[in-house]
Every structure is written in structure tokens, then in C-alpha cells.
Amino acid sequence: MANTFKLKTKNMIGTGSESVYKVPAATTTVMIGCSLANRSTNAVQASVFVSSSTSDTETNQPIYVVKDAPIATGGALEVMSGNKFVLQTADVVKVNSDASGSVDAALSIMEIS
């Protein structure tokens, strides 16, 4: 098994949920960090969401990692704060904001394939 550390980024995220990362086939991913930065001139609220399409719906339902978290003008939010999430094939990490083009997202991940 190969362990590969990666950084996944997406800029200018707005009111529509944007996919920042989707777990590739035959891969398990550990999300070890998630930072959101407010690039707008006003305070914003941002959310991070994990959607899962695995067949085990009892334990893999779509969830918010953080919902409507406030980020001050020019500020940043470290969402993970030492936590880790294990993601399975086809799981998707999405981010949105309450203002158009206002948030940049950075995910630190380790892919196991």
C-alpha cells in the first residue's frame, strides 16, 4: 500500500456547494487538515460537508463537519483542530459560503492506495 500526502485547494468558493476533493477509486483517504480563509471585505459564514455514496448507509450518511461557521474579514478558520476523518472511495468534501466568491479552502490529506 502506498501512502501519499497531498494538498487539495479551491479558491473563490461561494454560495453553491463546491467539491474540493473526491476520493478516487480503490483508495482510502485520511483528511488531516482543513482550513478556510475569508478573502472578502465582509465577515462570512462557511460550511464543510462530507457526502458519501457508499452502500453502508447506516454509518455513512452525509454530514456537516462544520456548518455556518463565522470567519472574520481577512480571517481564517482551522476546521479540523487535530481531528481526522477517514474517507472512502467516492466520498466528496464540499465547501460553501454565504457570500459569492468569498472563501478559499485547503485540505491536507493522505491517500492510501
ChimeraX attribute file (.defattr): number of C-alpha atoms within 10 A of each C-alpha:
attribute: neighborCount
match mode: 1-to-1
recipient: residues
	/A:1	7
	/A:2	9
	/A:3	12
	/A:4	11
	/A:5	14
	/A:6	12
	/A:7	12
	/A:8	12
	/A:9	15
	/A:10	16
	/A:11	16
	/A:12	18
	/A:13	26
	/A:14	18
	/A:15	15
	/A:16	14
	/A:17	15
	/A:18	20
	/A:19	17
	/A:20	18
	/A:21	20
	/A:22	18
	/A:23	18
	/A:24	15
	/A:25	11
	/A:26	10
	/A:27	16
	/A:28	19
	/A:29	22
	/A:30	17
	/A:31	20
	/A:32	17
	/A:33	19
	/A:34	23
	/A:35	18
	/A:36	25
	/A:37	22
	/A:38	27
	/A:39	21
	/A:40	17
	/A:41	10
	/A:42	12
	/A:43	16
	/A:44	22
	/A:45	17
	/A:46	24
	/A:47	19
	/A:48	25
	/A:49	19
	/A:50	21
	/A:51	18
	/A:52	22
	/A:53	14
	/A:54	14
	/A:55	9
	/A:56	9
	/A:57	10
	/A:58	7
	/A:59	9
	/A:60	16
	/A:61	13
	/A:62	14
	/A:63	13
	/A:64	14
	/A:65	16
	/A:66	14
	/A:67	15
	/A:68	14
	/A:69	14
	/A:70	17
	/A:71	20
	/A:72	17
	/A:73	15
	/A:74	12
	/A:75	14
	/A:76	17
	/A:77	17
	/A:78	12
	/A:79	17
	/A:80	16
	/A:81	11
	/A:82	9
	/A:83	10
	/A:84	13
	/A:85	14
	/A:86	13
	/A:87	22
	/A:88	20
	/A:89	16
	/A:90	18
	/A:91	22
	/A:92	20
	/A:93	23
	/A:94	21
	/A:95	27
	/A:96	26
	/A:97	27
	/A:98	18
	/A:99	19
	/A:100	14
	/A:101	17
	/A:102	25
	/A:103	27
	/A:104	20
	/A:105	23
	/A:106	18
	/A:107	21
	/A:108	15
	/A:109	22
	/A:110	19
	/A:111	19
	/A:112	14
	/A:113	13
